[in-house]
Amino acid sequence: MNHIAKIAVVILFTCSIGSVNAQNAKGKKGTFALTNATLETITNGTVSKGSLLISEGKIKAIGTSVSVPDGAEIIDCSGLTIYPGMIDGGTRLGLTEVGSDARTRDFSEIGDVIPQVQALTAINPNSVLIPVTRVSGVTTSLSVPSGGLFSGTAALVHLHGYTPNQMYAGFKGVVLNFPSTGRRGRFDRRTDEEIKKASDKSLKNLKDTWAKVVEYHKIDSAIKAAASKEQLDYYPEMEVLLPVLRGETPLLLEVNTAKDIQAALDWVENKNLRVVFTGVSEGWRMAKELAEAKVPVITGPVLSRPTRDYDRYDRPYANAGIMHEAGVKVAIRTSGAENVRNLPYNAGFAATYGMGKEEALKAITIVPAEIFGLQNEIGSLETGKIANIVVTDGDIFETKTQVKHVFINGWQIPMESRHTKLYDEFLERSPGLKK
């Protein structure tokens, strides 16, 4: 390399260093005292003119007589409301970026029985959709793979961190797309015969796969009972499904039509599984049966159209409320990616159409936490819980409400996203439009 070329490389390298900018501003960790706020605790009612102390990533104190330690950063929340961070019980967040570009979609793998495929390993912590979501008050989401019969293992993540493991919130569940006897949507042009043939094939596959799991369980149990040194051949599908059969790993069973819900209830009966039904768009038709089976449900999106042309327009809005009224434990999801930020509005519609504000708020906070077995860590404002906190200037279900502060794992999150950056960029254009 000649002398001039070396100089050019040095100049280029120096300029590149000077132009490097982080994608988003850094979060800040410390001790924070949020004072003079209305506290929506979820589990212990509403506290007026209260304070909340955050330290070491946890809620250290909450109430009307909180002692603020020296060195704490005080944030005056007069006129503001503090909520626990919202939890979306089913998304593709972190698994896709641009829906029309296959290179950015990583939520579906080849294969029909692939429970060993882990959503957590595929999550992109640098997705631009994550800041868009969390500045709207959603702090935790379940990222769910899709595709075949057993499409993989879903993972719950907090929406802050540099790696998937840093984001991991402590819950995983194997996804089963229960064989459907209905159409996949309004654009499904298959004949009734083709639909039945596909359903029968899928049901047979489920039956055969589960028979293998049962046999694998028997062999594994026999080896352990005999204290034998013999080991089973490596069979990743069975190794993941074995804890599901034994009730150790939750099964997230996606099912929607009334007929399929009944078939799924029949299938799980007497299996002693830790099962959660997801989707359940026609749960209102099967509310009594779901309640009797004591199967928890994660339903949504609420903001959708009826599954049948002759149904009332408001059936998707009323679905969660009808199931809750019947005694079903119900959480709400968006089932989205770029619009996970609309979780509070999905819950708001459920509240308006029968569920009620209090229960709808629980359906995106403490109820999903309970379903995931994390009620002692997230989902409400209580001393000792993880500091996933959202501060707003009004009712969180109202579209006019602005989120003022967000904390995830005690980190104060910058209120910045691609949307805010674009807004700032084009608000004062230079050079701007000629007047």
N, C-alpha and C positions, 0 to 999 in steps of 0.2 A: 504494500500500500504506500503510495507516494505521500509527500509532506502535505500537499493541499487536500488530499482525500482524508488524511488523519484529522486535519483541522475541521473539515466539514462534519466528520463523525462526532467530534467533540462538541461542536456547536449544536448539532441535531440532538445529541443526548442531553445536553444542558437545557435546551428549550423544552424537551419532552418532560424533564423533571419539573420544570417550572409550571407546566400546564396540567400536571396531574391533579385531579380533584376527586374526592370521595363521591360515591353515587348519592349518598345522603349524609346529612350531618350526624355526628356521633351521639349516641345516647349518653346519659349522665347518671352515675350511680352515687348514692350518698344517703344522708339522713334528711328526710323531708317532713315538714309538718304542714298538713293541709288544714287550714283553720276556717271557722265561721261558715261551714257548709251545711247543706241538707244532705244527710247520709241515708241512702237507700240500701239498708244492710241485706235485704232479701229474706234472711232467716230470723231477724230480730226487730222487724218493723222499721219505721222511719225515725231518724234522730234529727231534730232541728238545732241549728247553731252548734253543730258538733265539730270535732276535730279528728284527724286520722294521722297517725305517725308511722312513717315508713323508715325502716332501717334494716340493713343486711338482707335486703330482698324480701322482707316479710312485713306484715302489718304488726307493729309492736304495741300499738294502743289505739283505742277508738272510743269515742264518747263525748260527753260535754265537759269533762274535767281532765283533759289530757295534759300532762306535764311535758312541755317542750324542752328538750335537752340543749345544752350549750352547743353551738356549732351547727345546729340544724338549719336547713334552708326553709324559711317560712313562706308558704304560698297562700295568700289571702283568697279564700274561695267564697267571699260574701256574695250572695245572690246566685251561687252555683250549686249544682247537685253532684254528689259523688256516687257512682255505681260500681259494682264489681265488673271486671272486664267480661265482655260477652263471649260466649262459646258457640261456635257453629259446629253442629254435629254431623256434617257431611259436605265436603268440598273437593275441588281439584286444585286447591291453592298450593303453589309450589311445584305442581306436577305438569303445568302447562303455562305457556306464555302467550302465544298467538294461535288462536284456534284454527286459522287457515294454513298454518305452516307446520307440517308434520315434524320438522326438525326440532320444534319447541314443545312437542307433546310427548309426555313420558308417563302417562297414566294407564296405558294398556299394552300388555305384552302378548306375544304369540303363545298360544296354548289354551287349552280348556280347563285343565286342572293344574294350576300353578300357585298354590297358596304360599309357597316359599318366597315368592317375589315380594320384596319389602318396599312399601311406599316411602319409608323413611330414608332409604338410601338414594331415592330419586329426587327428593325435595331440593329445590334450588333456593337457598337462603337469600340470594340476591335478586330474586324475582321482583320486578317493579310493581307487581300486584300486591305484594305484602305491605309496603308502606301505604298504598292506597286503602287497604283494608283496615290496618290498625289505627290510622288517624280517624277512622269512623267509629272507633270504639270496640272493634272485635279484636280481642287479644289472643284467642286460642281457637284453633280449628282442627277438625279431623280430616286429614288428606286421605282420600279413598281411591284405590285403583279400580278399574272397570275392565270389562272384556268378557271372558269366558264364564264357565260355571263357578269354579273357585278362582277368582281373578287376582288374588294376592292378599297381602296383609296391610290393613290401614294403620295409620299412626296419628296420634294426637300431638300437635306441636304448639308451642307458644311462638308468637310472631316476632321474635327478636333473637338474633344469634348469627354467628358467622358460619356455623356448620349445622347439619341436621341433628347431630347428637347434642349440641348445645340447645337446640330448640325443642328437643323431645320432652313431652309433658308427662310421660309415664303410662300411656295406654296404647295397646295394640289389639287389633281384632281381625280375624280372618273373614274375608268377604265371600259370601255365597250369593250368587245371583240365581234365585230360585226359578226353576223352569216356568216360563210364562205361557199361558194358553191364549193370551190376547195379542193385540197388535202392538208393535213397538212405538207407534205414534201415528199422527195423522198422515204421515207420508209413507206409511207401510202399505205397499200395494200387493202383498202376498195374498193368494187365495186362501179360503178357509182350510182347504185340504193341505196346503203347504204349511200353514201355521200349525195344524195338528201334527203333521209329520215332524216338524222341528221340535215341538213340545214333547212328543213321545220319545224322540231321540235324546233330548236333554234329561228327561225323567229317568230313562234307562241308564244314562251316564252317571247321574246322581246315585242311583241305586247300586250300580256296580262299584263306584268309587267308595261309597260308604261301607259296602261289604268288605272291601280291601282294608279299610281303616279298622273295622271290627276284627278282622283276622290278624292284622298287624298288632293290635292291642293284645290279643290272646297270646301270640307268640312272645311278644315283649314281656308280658306279665309272667309267663311260664319261665322264661330265662331268669328273670329277677327272683322269682320264688325259689328256683333251684340254686340260686347263688352261682350260676354258671358263668364261666369266662367267655362263653360264646357270644358273639355280637352279630346283630342283624346287618345284612348288606345295606350300604348307603342308599337311602330311598327318601330324598328330601321332601317330597309331597306328603308321604306318610308321617315323617317326623314332625311336620308342622300340624297336620290334622289330628295326630294322636292326642295332644293336649286339649284339642277342641272336644273330642269324644269324651275325654275324662273330666270335662268341665273346668279345666284349668285356664284355657284361653277362650275369650268370648268369640261368638260367631255372630257376625253382622249379616243378617239374612235380608237381602233386598227383595221386596215383594210388593205388588201394588193393587191388582184387581181383587175384587171380593172373592171370586172363585179360587184364585191362587192363594189368597190369605188363608182360606179354609184348608186348602191342601197343605200349606206350610204348617199350619197349626197341627194338622194330623201327623205330619212328618216328624215334628219335634216332640210330639207327645211321648212320654215315658223314656226319653233319651237323656234326661238330666243334663241338658246343655245350658251354658251361660249365653242364652240367645237374646239378641236384640233385633227386632224387625225394623227395617229402614225403608224409606219411601212411603209405603202404606197410603197411597193416594186415595184409595177407596176404604180407608179404615172406618169412616163414618157408617159404612154399610155393615161393618163387622165389629162394631165397638163392644157389644155385649160379649161376644166370643173372645175377643182380645183381653178384655178385663177378666173374664173367668179363667183364662189361661195364665194370667199374671205375666204377660209378655210386655216389657217396656218397648216403646216406639220412638224412633227419630223420624219425623215426617217433614215433608217439604219438597220443593219450594211451595210456600203458601201462595205466593204471587204467581199463579198459573191458571190454566183453563180447566174446565171440567173434563173428566176422562171420557164421558159419553155425551153425545150431542143433545140428548133429551134431558140431561141433568140440569138443575138450577145453576145459574152463573156463579153463585156464591159457595158452591160445595167445597172447592179448594180452600176458601177462606174459613169456612166453618168446620172443616175436617178435624183440626186439632182440638177445638173446643168440644165437639161432640164426643170424641174419644175420651178426653179428660173428664167430662161430665159422667161418662159411663164407668169411670174408675181406672182408666189406663194411665200409666206414667208416660207423659208425652214431652219430648224435646223437639225443637224446631231446627231445621237446617235450610240452607239455600241451595245446596247441590250445585254450586257454581264455582267460578274462579275469579273473573274480573268483577263480578257483582256480589261477592261475599259481603262487601260493605253495606249491602241492603238488608242484612239480617234483622236489624231492629224494625224495619218496615214490614218484613214478613211477619214478625211477631205482632206488630201493631195491627195488621189486618186480622190476625187470629184473635187478638184482644177485642176488636170491634165486633167481630162476627161470632161472639158467644163465649170465648175463652175467658174474657175479663183481663184487665190490665195486670193485676197482681200475678195471676197464673201464667200469662204470656211472658212476663218478665222472668219468672222462674224457669220457663221453658228454654230460655237462652242463657241461663246462669247456673243455678244450683241443680236443676233437674239433669241436664247433660253431665254435670260433675258427678252426680249420684250414679247415673247409668255407667259412667266410665270408672266408677269406684274411687273417685278423687274428691269426694265431698269434704274431706278434711284438709284439702289443699287449695282448692279454687271454688268459684261459684258464688261466694258471698263475702261480705265485709265482716270479718271476724279476726280477733287477735290470734296471731300465730299462722294465719294463712299466707300463701304467696301473694305478694303485693302486685296483683293485676288490677289496676284501678283506672277508671274513666271519669273525667270531670267534664260536665256539660253546663250550658247556660239555660237549659230547659228540659222538658220531657224528652227522654231519649228516643221515644217512638215518633216524635214530630220531625218532619223533614226540615223545618226551619231551625231546629236546634243545632247549635255548633258545639263540637267537641273542643274543649280548651286545653286539656292535659290528658296524657295517657302514660301509665306506668306499666311495665311488663317485667316481672321478676324483680321489682324494685328499681329498675332502670327508668329514668325519665326519658321518654321517647320524643325525638324531635317531631314537631307537627309539620312534617314535610313529606311530600309525595310527588309523583310525576304530575299529578293534577295541579298541585300548588305551584310547582316550578313553571309549568306552562302558563298558568294564570299570571304569575309574576312577570314572565318573559313578555307576554303580549299586552299586559295592562298598559305599560308605558313603552311603546315601541320606539326605538331610535336606530335608524331614521323612521319616523312615524308617517302616518298618512298625511298628505297635504290638505290643509284646510281651505 
